[in-house]
């Protein structure tokens, strides 16, 4: 049986509608933290002009490999192992990066490592798209997100919903400029940045 996430099934449609626009000029997208592979299969199938490169930490690879082998279209590459804290990442340069529901699971040093690792694999103009919940000016966007954050902290004190301002600062340090902040169902966001051209 393939791994399954109900959340992926619920959010893959709305996310795709954003990615159709944001990744319109992209040809090669790296997904960090592909999980069950449901997003990777759905997006690669719907965006045949993009080569989609899924990735995961080593412990999550068996289920991901199985789904991609069984369901993946021709533009969906075999998954590669990426631990964001271990550089260099063994991937070719890309012009798009996508990650969903990862920043609140990673510990903050891993979030920092994720952004710090981007410049080495990003072509000029690369689009970065991050899906998940965020806080703004220290406030939650809904009571349900506040409850979700308490659950995350109870399970792992180093995880939790991240402040948009702190994440945006990391993106800017990596050379990315904020492009758009899309409201999504279930009080989530899809935020996109673009790699600024060199001076």
C-alpha atoms as an extended CHARMM CRD file, in Angstrom:
* protein
*
       199  EXT
         1         1  UNK       CA              0.0000000000        0.0000000000        0.0000000000  PROA      1               0.0000000000
         2         2  UNK       CA              1.2760000000        3.4550000000       -0.9180000000  PROA      2               0.0000000000
         3         3  UNK       CA              1.6960000000        6.1350000000        1.7670000000  PROA      3               0.0000000000
         4         4  UNK       CA             -1.2100000000        8.5780000000        1.8680000000  PROA      4               0.0000000000
         5         5  UNK       CA             -1.8950000000       12.0430000000        3.2590000000  PROA      5               0.0000000000
         6         6  UNK       CA             -5.4630000000       13.3500000000        3.4010000000  PROA      6               0.0000000000
         7         7  UNK       CA             -4.0950000000       16.8890000000        3.6750000000  PROA      7               0.0000000000
         8         8  UNK       CA             -2.2190000000       16.4800000000        0.3750000000  PROA      8               0.0000000000
         9         9  UNK       CA             -5.4050000000       15.3690000000       -1.3360000000  PROA      9               0.0000000000
        10        10  UNK       CA             -7.2740000000       18.3920000000        0.0150000000  PROA      10              0.0000000000
        11        11  UNK       CA             -4.6760000000       21.0400000000       -0.8130000000  PROA      11              0.0000000000
        12        12  UNK       CA             -3.1030000000       19.8180000000       -4.0540000000  PROA      12              0.0000000000
        13        13  UNK       CA             -5.7420000000       21.4830000000       -6.2420000000  PROA      13              0.0000000000
        14        14  UNK       CA             -5.5100000000       24.9770000000       -4.7230000000  PROA      14              0.0000000000
        15        15  UNK       CA             -1.7090000000       24.8150000000       -4.6340000000  PROA      15              0.0000000000
        16        16  UNK       CA             -1.5880000000       23.7700000000       -8.2870000000  PROA      16              0.0000000000
        17        17  UNK       CA             -3.6120000000       26.8190000000       -9.3110000000  PROA      17              0.0000000000
        18        18  UNK       CA             -0.9650000000       29.0560000000       -7.7180000000  PROA      18              0.0000000000
        19        19  UNK       CA              1.9510000000       27.0810000000       -9.1530000000  PROA      19              0.0000000000
        20        20  UNK       CA              0.5140000000       27.2510000000      -12.6820000000  PROA      20              0.0000000000
        21        21  UNK       CA              1.0290000000       31.0110000000      -12.5250000000  PROA      21              0.0000000000
        22        22  UNK       CA              4.1480000000       31.2430000000      -10.3810000000  PROA      22              0.0000000000
        23        23  UNK       CA              6.0690000000       28.4710000000      -12.1900000000  PROA      23              0.0000000000
        24        24  UNK       CA              4.8680000000       29.4770000000      -15.6650000000  PROA      24              0.0000000000
        25        25  UNK       CA              8.4070000000       30.2710000000      -16.8090000000  PROA      25              0.0000000000
        26        26  UNK       CA             10.1220000000       27.3690000000      -15.0290000000  PROA      26              0.0000000000
        27        27  UNK       CA             11.5460000000       24.2470000000      -16.6490000000  PROA      27              0.0000000000
        28        28  UNK       CA             13.1130000000       22.3640000000      -13.7100000000  PROA      28              0.0000000000
        29        29  UNK       CA             11.6510000000       22.4080000000      -10.1820000000  PROA      29              0.0000000000
        30        30  UNK       CA             13.1630000000       20.8880000000       -7.0450000000  PROA      30              0.0000000000
        31        31  UNK       CA             10.6900000000       19.8560000000       -4.3490000000  PROA      31              0.0000000000
        32        32  UNK       CA             12.1090000000       19.7140000000       -0.8280000000  PROA      32              0.0000000000
        33        33  UNK       CA             10.3610000000       17.2980000000        1.5130000000  PROA      33              0.0000000000
        34        34  UNK       CA              8.1960000000       15.4080000000       -0.9810000000  PROA      34              0.0000000000
        35        35  UNK       CA              6.6780000000       13.1860000000        1.7110000000  PROA      35              0.0000000000
        36        36  UNK       CA              4.1700000000       10.7220000000        0.2680000000  PROA      36              0.0000000000
        37        37  UNK       CA              4.8090000000       11.9350000000       -3.2820000000  PROA      37              0.0000000000
        38        38  UNK       CA              1.1600000000       12.8770000000       -3.8600000000  PROA      38              0.0000000000
        39        39  UNK       CA              2.0450000000       16.4910000000       -4.6050000000  PROA      39              0.0000000000
        40        40  UNK       CA              4.9160000000       15.5090000000       -6.8830000000  PROA      40              0.0000000000
        41        41  UNK       CA              2.7620000000       13.1660000000       -8.9790000000  PROA      41              0.0000000000
        42        42  UNK       CA             -0.1310000000       15.6300000000       -9.1780000000  PROA      42              0.0000000000
        43        43  UNK       CA              1.9610000000       18.6640000000      -10.0760000000  PROA      43              0.0000000000
        44        44  UNK       CA              4.2130000000       16.8800000000      -12.5520000000  PROA      44              0.0000000000
        45        45  UNK       CA              1.1740000000       15.3840000000      -14.2960000000  PROA      45              0.0000000000
        46        46  UNK       CA             -0.5600000000       18.7550000000      -14.5080000000  PROA      46              0.0000000000
        47        47  UNK       CA              2.5950000000       20.6590000000      -15.5460000000  PROA      47              0.0000000000
        48        48  UNK       CA              4.1470000000       18.4710000000      -18.2590000000  PROA      48              0.0000000000
        49        49  UNK       CA              6.5280000000       21.2090000000      -19.4010000000  PROA      49              0.0000000000
        50        50  UNK       CA              8.3480000000       21.1300000000      -16.0610000000  PROA      50              0.0000000000
        51        51  UNK       CA             10.8660000000       18.4980000000      -14.9910000000  PROA      51              0.0000000000
        52        52  UNK       CA              9.8960000000       17.8480000000      -11.3540000000  PROA      52              0.0000000000
        53        53  UNK       CA             12.6270000000       16.6230000000       -8.9880000000  PROA      53              0.0000000000
        54        54  UNK       CA             11.2930000000       15.2420000000       -5.6870000000  PROA      54              0.0000000000
        55        55  UNK       CA             13.4910000000       14.8080000000       -2.6210000000  PROA      55              0.0000000000
        56        56  UNK       CA             13.2950000000       13.5470000000        0.9530000000  PROA      56              0.0000000000
        57        57  UNK       CA             15.4350000000       12.5270000000        3.8810000000  PROA      57              0.0000000000
        58        58  UNK       CA             16.7090000000        8.9680000000        3.6910000000  PROA      58              0.0000000000
        59        59  UNK       CA             14.2160000000        7.4870000000        6.1420000000  PROA      59              0.0000000000
        60        60  UNK       CA             11.2260000000        8.5860000000        4.0750000000  PROA      60              0.0000000000
        61        61  UNK       CA             12.4800000000        7.3880000000        0.7070000000  PROA      61              0.0000000000
        62        62  UNK       CA             10.9710000000        3.8750000000        0.4020000000  PROA      62              0.0000000000
        63        63  UNK       CA              7.3300000000        4.9870000000        0.2020000000  PROA      63              0.0000000000
        64        64  UNK       CA              8.1730000000        7.9880000000       -1.9700000000  PROA      64              0.0000000000
        65        65  UNK       CA             10.1240000000        5.8520000000       -4.4320000000  PROA      65              0.0000000000
        66        66  UNK       CA              7.2520000000        3.3640000000       -4.6290000000  PROA      66              0.0000000000
        67        67  UNK       CA              4.6430000000        6.0090000000       -5.4630000000  PROA      67              0.0000000000
        68        68  UNK       CA              6.7760000000        7.6800000000       -8.1000000000  PROA      68              0.0000000000
        69        69  UNK       CA              7.6490000000        4.3430000000       -9.6990000000  PROA      69              0.0000000000
        70        70  UNK       CA              3.9790000000        3.3380000000       -9.8240000000  PROA      70              0.0000000000
        71        71  UNK       CA              2.2620000000        6.6430000000      -10.6160000000  PROA      71              0.0000000000
        72        72  UNK       CA              4.8290000000        9.1390000000      -11.8910000000  PROA      72              0.0000000000
        73        73  UNK       CA              4.6580000000       10.6520000000      -15.3830000000  PROA      73              0.0000000000
        74        74  UNK       CA              7.7600000000       10.8470000000      -17.5770000000  PROA      74              0.0000000000
        75        75  UNK       CA              8.7150000000       14.3500000000      -16.4050000000  PROA      75              0.0000000000
        76        76  UNK       CA              8.8090000000       13.2560000000      -12.7520000000  PROA      76              0.0000000000
        77        77  UNK       CA             12.3490000000       12.2620000000      -11.8250000000  PROA      77              0.0000000000
        78        78  UNK       CA             13.3800000000        9.5570000000       -9.3620000000  PROA      78              0.0000000000
        79        79  UNK       CA             13.6040000000       11.0570000000       -5.8670000000  PROA      79              0.0000000000
        80        80  UNK       CA             16.9470000000       12.0580000000       -4.4130000000  PROA      80              0.0000000000
        81        81  UNK       CA             18.0310000000       12.1470000000       -0.7810000000  PROA      81              0.0000000000
        82        82  UNK       CA             18.3480000000       15.6830000000        0.5720000000  PROA      82              0.0000000000
        83        83  UNK       CA             18.8550000000       16.6110000000        4.1970000000  PROA      83              0.0000000000
        84        84  UNK       CA             18.8210000000       20.4050000000        4.0750000000  PROA      84              0.0000000000
        85        85  UNK       CA             21.4340000000       20.5820000000        6.8420000000  PROA      85              0.0000000000
        86        86  UNK       CA             23.9200000000       18.5440000000        4.7990000000  PROA      86              0.0000000000
        87        87  UNK       CA             25.4850000000       20.4160000000        1.9110000000  PROA      87              0.0000000000
        88        88  UNK       CA             26.1000000000       20.3630000000       -0.9540000000  PROA      88              0.0000000000
        89        89  UNK       CA             22.7450000000       19.0560000000       -2.1650000000  PROA      89              0.0000000000
        90        90  UNK       CA             23.3690000000       16.5450000000       -4.9380000000  PROA      90              0.0000000000
        91        91  UNK       CA             21.0740000000       18.0650000000       -7.5730000000  PROA      91              0.0000000000
        92        92  UNK       CA             21.4900000000       20.0100000000      -10.7810000000  PROA      92              0.0000000000
        93        93  UNK       CA             20.6770000000       23.7170000000      -10.8370000000  PROA      93              0.0000000000
        94        94  UNK       CA             16.9720000000       24.5220000000      -11.0440000000  PROA      94              0.0000000000
        95        95  UNK       CA             14.7880000000       27.5250000000      -11.8010000000  PROA      95              0.0000000000
        96        96  UNK       CA             12.0360000000       26.6180000000       -9.3440000000  PROA      96              0.0000000000
        97        97  UNK       CA             11.9220000000       25.3260000000       -5.7540000000  PROA      97              0.0000000000
        98        98  UNK       CA              8.7890000000       24.1330000000       -3.9570000000  PROA      98              0.0000000000
        99        99  UNK       CA              8.2090000000       22.9520000000       -0.4130000000  PROA      99              0.0000000000
       100       100  UNK       CA              4.9750000000       22.2760000000        1.4640000000  PROA      100             0.0000000000
       101       101  UNK       CA              4.3110000000       21.9060000000        5.1750000000  PROA      101             0.0000000000
       102       102  UNK       CA              7.9770000000       21.5950000000        6.0460000000  PROA      102             0.0000000000
       103       103  UNK       CA              9.0790000000       24.8040000000        7.7660000000  PROA      103             0.0000000000
       104       104  UNK       CA              6.9030000000       24.1900000000       10.8270000000  PROA      104             0.0000000000
       105       105  UNK       CA              8.2200000000       20.6240000000       11.1370000000  PROA      105             0.0000000000
       106       106  UNK       CA             11.9040000000       21.4980000000       10.7130000000  PROA      106             0.0000000000
       107       107  UNK       CA             13.8210000000       22.8750000000       13.6680000000  PROA      107             0.0000000000
       108       108  UNK       CA             14.8490000000       26.4930000000       13.1730000000  PROA      108             0.0000000000
       109       109  UNK       CA             18.5080000000       25.6530000000       12.3320000000  PROA      109             0.0000000000
       110       110  UNK       CA             17.1590000000       23.4210000000        9.5510000000  PROA      110             0.0000000000
       111       111  UNK       CA             14.9760000000       26.2560000000        8.2630000000  PROA      111             0.0000000000
       112       112  UNK       CA             18.0710000000       28.4500000000        8.2030000000  PROA      112             0.0000000000
       113       113  UNK       CA             20.0000000000       25.6970000000        6.3990000000  PROA      113             0.0000000000
       114       114  UNK       CA             17.2360000000       25.3230000000        3.8200000000  PROA      114             0.0000000000
       115       115  UNK       CA             17.4470000000       28.9660000000        2.7870000000  PROA      115             0.0000000000
       116       116  UNK       CA             21.2440000000       29.0350000000        3.0090000000  PROA      116             0.0000000000
       117       117  UNK       CA             21.4480000000       26.0630000000        0.6470000000  PROA      117             0.0000000000
       118       118  UNK       CA             19.3040000000       27.5900000000       -2.0780000000  PROA      118             0.0000000000
       119       119  UNK       CA             21.8150000000       29.8790000000       -3.8270000000  PROA      119             0.0000000000
       120       120  UNK       CA             24.0700000000       26.9580000000       -4.7520000000  PROA      120             0.0000000000
       121       121  UNK       CA             21.3370000000       25.1880000000       -6.7380000000  PROA      121             0.0000000000
       122       122  UNK       CA             19.3280000000       28.1670000000       -8.0210000000  PROA      122             0.0000000000
       123       123  UNK       CA             19.6260000000       29.7250000000      -11.4590000000  PROA      123             0.0000000000
       124       124  UNK       CA             19.1360000000       33.5020000000      -11.8420000000  PROA      124             0.0000000000
       125       125  UNK       CA             15.4470000000       34.3470000000      -11.4790000000  PROA      125             0.0000000000
       126       126  UNK       CA             14.5910000000       31.1080000000       -9.6610000000  PROA      126             0.0000000000
       127       127  UNK       CA             11.0820000000       31.0540000000       -8.1770000000  PROA      127             0.0000000000
       128       128  UNK       CA             10.7550000000       29.7830000000       -4.5990000000  PROA      128             0.0000000000
       129       129  UNK       CA              7.2610000000       28.7130000000       -3.4770000000  PROA      129             0.0000000000
       130       130  UNK       CA              6.5600000000       27.7700000000        0.1620000000  PROA      130             0.0000000000
       131       131  UNK       CA              3.1880000000       26.4240000000        1.2930000000  PROA      131             0.0000000000
       132       132  UNK       CA              2.0600000000       26.2010000000        4.9050000000  PROA      132             0.0000000000
       133       133  UNK       CA              0.8450000000       28.1960000000        7.9230000000  PROA      133             0.0000000000
       134       134  UNK       CA              2.5830000000       31.3860000000        9.0570000000  PROA      134             0.0000000000
       135       135  UNK       CA              2.2680000000       33.9820000000       11.7780000000  PROA      135             0.0000000000
       136       136  UNK       CA              2.3200000000       37.6790000000       10.9400000000  PROA      136             0.0000000000
       137       137  UNK       CA              3.6600000000       40.2680000000       13.3890000000  PROA      137             0.0000000000
       138       138  UNK       CA              3.6070000000       37.5050000000       15.9920000000  PROA      138             0.0000000000
       139       139  UNK       CA             -0.1110000000       36.7920000000       15.5270000000  PROA      139             0.0000000000
       140       140  UNK       CA             -1.8010000000       33.6390000000       14.2490000000  PROA      140             0.0000000000
       141       141  UNK       CA             -4.1070000000       33.9570000000       11.2780000000  PROA      141             0.0000000000
       142       142  UNK       CA             -6.8000000000       31.8480000000       12.9790000000  PROA      142             0.0000000000
       143       143  UNK       CA             -7.6280000000       30.1220000000       16.2950000000  PROA      143             0.0000000000
       144       144  UNK       CA             -7.1360000000       26.7670000000       14.5600000000  PROA      144             0.0000000000
       145       145  UNK       CA             -3.5570000000       27.6970000000       13.6700000000  PROA      145             0.0000000000
       146       146  UNK       CA             -2.8920000000       28.6870000000       17.2890000000  PROA      146             0.0000000000
       147       147  UNK       CA             -4.1990000000       25.2920000000       18.3860000000  PROA      147             0.0000000000
       148       148  UNK       CA             -2.1140000000       23.5450000000       15.7310000000  PROA      148             0.0000000000
       149       149  UNK       CA              0.9880000000       25.3770000000       16.9480000000  PROA      149             0.0000000000
       150       150  UNK       CA              0.3680000000       24.2560000000       20.5310000000  PROA      150             0.0000000000
       151       151  UNK       CA              0.1240000000       20.6830000000       19.2970000000  PROA      151             0.0000000000
       152       152  UNK       CA              3.3790000000       21.0260000000       17.3670000000  PROA      152             0.0000000000
       153       153  UNK       CA              5.2080000000       22.4050000000       20.4210000000  PROA      153             0.0000000000
       154       154  UNK       CA              3.8140000000       19.6440000000       22.6380000000  PROA      154             0.0000000000
       155       155  UNK       CA              5.1000000000       17.0130000000       20.2190000000  PROA      155             0.0000000000
       156       156  UNK       CA              8.4390000000       18.7170000000       19.5010000000  PROA      156             0.0000000000
       157       157  UNK       CA              9.3350000000       21.9850000000       21.2760000000  PROA      157             0.0000000000
       158       158  UNK       CA             11.6930000000       22.9710000000       18.4400000000  PROA      158             0.0000000000
       159       159  UNK       CA              8.9970000000       22.8010000000       15.7760000000  PROA      159             0.0000000000
       160       160  UNK       CA              6.1750000000       25.2940000000       15.2950000000  PROA      160             0.0000000000
       161       161  UNK       CA              4.5090000000       27.7800000000       12.9750000000  PROA      161             0.0000000000
       162       162  UNK       CA              7.1040000000       30.2660000000       11.7780000000  PROA      162             0.0000000000
       163       163  UNK       CA              6.9130000000       34.0400000000       11.7120000000  PROA      163             0.0000000000
       164       164  UNK       CA              6.6500000000       35.3220000000        8.1630000000  PROA      164             0.0000000000
       165       165  UNK       CA              9.0190000000       38.1850000000        8.9270000000  PROA      165             0.0000000000
       166       166  UNK       CA             11.7740000000       35.8240000000       10.1230000000  PROA      166             0.0000000000
       167       167  UNK       CA             11.3650000000       33.5670000000        7.1020000000  PROA      167             0.0000000000
       168       168  UNK       CA             11.3410000000       36.5070000000        4.7180000000  PROA      168             0.0000000000
       169       169  UNK       CA             14.5720000000       37.7510000000        6.3040000000  PROA      169             0.0000000000
       170       170  UNK       CA             16.2120000000       34.3930000000        5.5830000000  PROA      170             0.0000000000
       171       171  UNK       CA             14.9890000000       34.5200000000        1.9960000000  PROA      171             0.0000000000
       172       172  UNK       CA             16.4070000000       38.0100000000        1.5510000000  PROA      172             0.0000000000
       173       173  UNK       CA             19.7400000000       36.9240000000        3.0050000000  PROA      173             0.0000000000
       174       174  UNK       CA             19.8050000000       34.1960000000        0.3540000000  PROA      174             0.0000000000
       175       175  UNK       CA             19.1870000000       36.7610000000       -2.3900000000  PROA      175             0.0000000000
       176       176  UNK       CA             15.4420000000       36.2070000000       -2.8810000000  PROA      176             0.0000000000
       177       177  UNK       CA             12.9280000000       39.0290000000       -3.1150000000  PROA      177             0.0000000000
       178       178  UNK       CA              9.3140000000       38.6210000000       -1.9730000000  PROA      178             0.0000000000
       179       179  UNK       CA              6.9940000000       38.2660000000       -4.9650000000  PROA      179             0.0000000000
       180       180  UNK       CA              3.5300000000       37.2380000000       -3.7260000000  PROA      180             0.0000000000
       181       181  UNK       CA              1.6420000000       35.9830000000       -0.6710000000  PROA      181             0.0000000000
       182       182  UNK       CA             -1.3870000000       33.9030000000       -1.6260000000  PROA      182             0.0000000000
       183       183  UNK       CA             -4.1560000000       33.0980000000        0.8520000000  PROA      183             0.0000000000
       184       184  UNK       CA             -5.0380000000       29.3890000000        0.7370000000  PROA      184             0.0000000000
       185       185  UNK       CA             -7.7740000000       27.1850000000        2.2140000000  PROA      185             0.0000000000
       186       186  UNK       CA             -7.5100000000       26.0380000000        5.8540000000  PROA      186             0.0000000000
       187       187  UNK       CA             -5.6780000000       29.2290000000        6.8990000000  PROA      187             0.0000000000
       188       188  UNK       CA             -2.5200000000       28.3920000000        4.9730000000  PROA      188             0.0000000000
       189       189  UNK       CA             -0.4610000000       30.5110000000        2.5880000000  PROA      189             0.0000000000
       190       190  UNK       CA              1.5990000000       29.9770000000       -0.5320000000  PROA      190             0.0000000000
       191       191  UNK       CA              4.3770000000       32.5540000000       -0.4680000000  PROA      191             0.0000000000
       192       192  UNK       CA              6.6920000000       33.0660000000       -3.4230000000  PROA      192             0.0000000000
       193       193  UNK       CA             10.0580000000       34.7460000000       -3.7520000000  PROA      193             0.0000000000
       194       194  UNK       CA             12.2770000000       35.2680000000       -6.7740000000  PROA      194             0.0000000000
       195       195  UNK       CA             16.0570000000       35.1590000000       -6.8490000000  PROA      195             0.0000000000
       196       196  UNK       CA             17.2150000000       38.6800000000       -7.5120000000  PROA      196             0.0000000000
       197       197  UNK       CA             19.6380000000       39.1770000000      -10.4070000000  PROA      197             0.0000000000
       198       198  UNK       CA             23.2730000000       39.7000000000       -9.3710000000  PROA      198             0.0000000000
       199       199  UNK       CA             24.4500000000       43.2790000000       -8.9460000000  PROA      199             0.0000000000
